[in-house]
Every structure is written in C-alpha cells, then in structure tokens.
Amino acid sequence: MNENDSNEILLTDGVCYDGKPDLSPDGAKIIYIQILCSGGGTGQIWSMNTYGSGKVNSTDNNAENRGPRWLPDGTQIAYDADNTIWLMNFDGSGKSQIISQHGRTPSWSKGGNKIAFWSNRDGASNQEIYVMDVDGSNQVNISNFGGNDATPQWSPVDDKIVFRSSRFGGTEIMIMDTDGSNQSRLTTSSNASDPTWSPDGTKIVYADDPAGLNIYIYVMNADGTNQTRLTTESELNFTPDWGP
C-alpha cells in the first residue's frame, strides 16, 4: 500500500501464512516467509517480483526459516533457520552458516559490515539483542536487560537500532544506539511490535493494538512523536516493511 493507506494490493494467497516481507533495496523484489498447513508447517523463504509475479522458494529445506533481510547493496540475504543465522544469494544459492546456535531475525547495519540479531542464549525468558561482524565473530550483547528484547532493526542512516521489548509488562517499541547506550521507550500501548525504518531513517512503521481489539499498522517519527494509524480494517495487520 501507499503510506496513506491507498492502493492496497494483495500479493500472495498462501493457505496458512505469508508474512515478514522485506523489499529489495532497488524495490524490484520481495522476500517473505510462507508457512504451509501440510509438510510439518515449516517456514520457507520465498521471493517474488514486487507486484507478486515470479514466486520462488529460495530455501526449500526441512528447517524453520525466518526473518529474511536484504543486505543494503541487494547482493545477499541474511536469515535464521532453526535458531541459526545464514547468508544466501537471492535465488537460494551460496548458502553459508555464520552462527551455529542461538541466533534469530538478523538485521544488517547501514554499511553492511555488521549484523544485529536477538538470542535466548541467556535463558528462555531472557532474550537479548546482540551485534556481530558479518562472519559471526565479535558477538556483543548490547541490550543487557533481564527480560525479552527482540526483533532489532538497524537504521538505514544513523547508528540507531529500534526493537521490541517486554520490559514494561506488555510489548513496546524502543530505540538505542548501536553500542546499547541511550535506550529509550517510544510507545506506551503495551501491544506494539514489528518496527521497521523508513528509508530516510526519520520514521518508524510498526504494528499496534492499543485498545486490545484489533492490530493496525501505525507510523511515527523516530523519536516516538506523531503516532498515526495507517490501516483501517478491523483485522490483524502485522510485520510492515517500508519500500525504497
């Protein structure tokens, strides 16, 4: 859809679940997750052209594949499979594992030389956000809070990471510097999730259910001001991604 909720177009018609889309840096391709009702219900990473043609299963394995994200130059995709983090080319070739355990939903730095991710290596109820080099080395816990912090998204222009946190009782959107400093809360609804940056880094689009009834797509400034609902349907709207 457009930013003002106009021209909404259905791109997929999966039986159970199609979600977690990420547009390529040139706007020509989309990668996303598809979960089938049969075959054990594993998630596969699919790719398609921006308006839904040319769908291809890029992973095609027996693993639970999630969280695909484009490298800023569009040459590679980072994703997690069964709690490990991998890299691959758009067509599924060139797969290489960079974390062998405890790694989820990778997000590239603006320069493509670092990856943020979340891990439960510190305990099932203590998800933390880490940053590492692209080869998996130098893994550093940057959130350092005894609760669940997850789904980091690295700003495309600044040294900031936005993420989801449960440290306030529900789930809220927070922001911090890439070294973990200056952590601050952006939302206060107890039901906010799925934050993603605008290409210029000035806004954040996310999912929220402030009334506890329906999940809508919202947008706000990067400092949390001017929170505005975009979608109007009384349905469940999840995992927005902002095109270039």
Number of C-alpha atoms within 10 A of each C-alpha: 13 11 13 10 12 10 9 11 10 9 13 15 10 12 11 11 15 19 19 20 21 23 22 24 17 11 14 13 20 24 27 22 22 26 21 15 12 9 8 11 15 19 24 24 28 22 26 20 17 16 13 15 12 10 14 16 17 19 21 14 13 14 16 19 26 26 24 29 26 25 22 18 12 16 12 20 24 26 24 27 25 17 21 20 26 23 24 20 17 22 14 18 12 10 14 13 17 18 19 13 16 16 24 29 25 30 27 26 26 18 12 16 13 19 25 27 27 26 24 19 13 11 12 10 12 16 23 26 27 25 26 19 17 18 15 16 12 12 15 16 18 18 25 14 14 13 18 21 26 26 26 30 25 27 27 20 15 14 13 23 26 27 24 23 27 19 13 11 10 12 20 24 29 23 25 19 18 21 15 18 12 10 15 14 17 20 20 14 15 19 20 26 26 24 26 26 26 20 15 11 16 15 21 25 26 25 25 28 18 15 10 10 10 14 22 21 25 21 23 20 17 19 15 18 12 12 16 12 17 19 19 12 11 10 11 13 18 16 16 20 18 18 19 12
